[in-house]
């Protein structure tokens, strides 16, 4: 077996390195899947405690601390990229018809995006939608 000239260690064949990378990626995905399952289960067991902002889980194992704390997503994190695009155009004063023309989608599709945006943000008007996405509080005005 040859050695690596830089450090004097045996040189690993390229296919061994690729196999190791695939194994690590597979293990990483397994850990992510287990973490997602853990979060789902702890959330189910919390019975509405998520709104209290108290940790749902706090444990230390093998010198690693695992802390699950509920968070409220920001308004902009709730929207898909296309919904962001539609909302941005609304904030610039575009009508639904103009949005449809620019994005080359039907007026019905724009209306569907608007309905989903309103539902996700819990608002009922275009102005309230813009305010929610920019962090303004219309009730204070």
Rosetta blueprint (number, residue, H / E / L):
1 X L
2 X L
3 X E
4 X L
5 X L
6 X L
7 X L
8 X L
9 X L
10 X E
11 X L
12 X L
13 X L
14 X H
15 X H
16 X H
17 X H
18 X H
19 X H
20 X H
21 X H
22 X H
23 X H
24 X H
25 X H
26 X H
27 X H
28 X H
29 X H
30 X H
31 X H
32 X H
33 X H
34 X H
35 X H
36 X H
37 X H
38 X H
39 X H
40 X H
41 X H
42 X H
43 X H
44 X H
45 X H
46 X H
47 X L
48 X L
49 X H
50 X H
51 X H
52 X H
53 X L
54 X L
55 X E
56 X E
57 X E
58 X E
59 X E
60 X E
61 X E
62 X L
63 X L
64 X E
65 X E
66 X E
67 X E
68 X E
69 X E
70 X L
71 X L
72 X L
73 X L
74 X L
75 X H
76 X H
77 X H
78 X H
79 X L
80 X L
81 X H
82 X H
83 X H
84 X H
85 X H
86 X H
87 X H
88 X H
89 X H
90 X H
91 X H
92 X L
93 X L
94 X L
95 X L
96 X H
97 X H
98 X H
99 X H
100 X H
101 X H
102 X H
103 X H
104 X L
105 X L
106 X L
107 X H
108 X H
109 X H
110 X H
111 X H
112 X H
113 X H
114 X H
115 X H
116 X H
117 X H
118 X H
119 X H
120 X H
121 X H
122 X L
123 X L
124 X L
125 X L
126 X H
127 X H
128 X H
129 X H
130 X H
131 X H
132 X H
133 X H
134 X H
135 X L
136 X L
137 X L
138 X H
139 X H
140 X H
141 X L
